[in-house]
Amino acid sequence: MIRRIFNKLQVKEKRRRLRNEMTRAECELWKYLRRRNLRGYKFRRQFSIDIYIIDFYCPQLKLAVEVDGDTHLTDEEIEYDKKRQKHIEEYGIQFLRFTNGDIYNGMDYVLEKINEKIDELTLMNHSSTD
């Protein structure tokens, strides 16, 4: 039996609720990621991997993009995020993390970092198929 790790039914309602209640920063970034706006890559929002939900995910690149708001600044949340990220990375998924401030004050920087990661992952994918 194959174990389902993506978009488990147990978290479907939570994913739906999070999509409907995206933060302002998430909405701002989503404008650039949706509809293959960023170099033709499809990003999904509020995508679950195992029991965890990530803000944005590009399956083709195995790239997770997280927007960390003020709730991610406590010691407990920082530890939780580290544990969660480590678990998800075990599936070969790479992470980029940005703060709300990054989104509001430096969208060009955010998009540059995402594009750099896309270049890196594309190069890795091409060299592994050669």
PyMOL commands that set and color helices and strands:
alter all, ss='L'
color gray80, all
select helices_A, chain A and resi 9-20+24-36+70-73+75-89+100-105+107-129
alter helices_A, ss='H'
color red, helices_A
select strands_A, chain A and resi 44-49+52-58+63-68+94-99
alter strands_A, ss='S'
color yellow, strands_A
deselect
rebuild
show_as cartoon
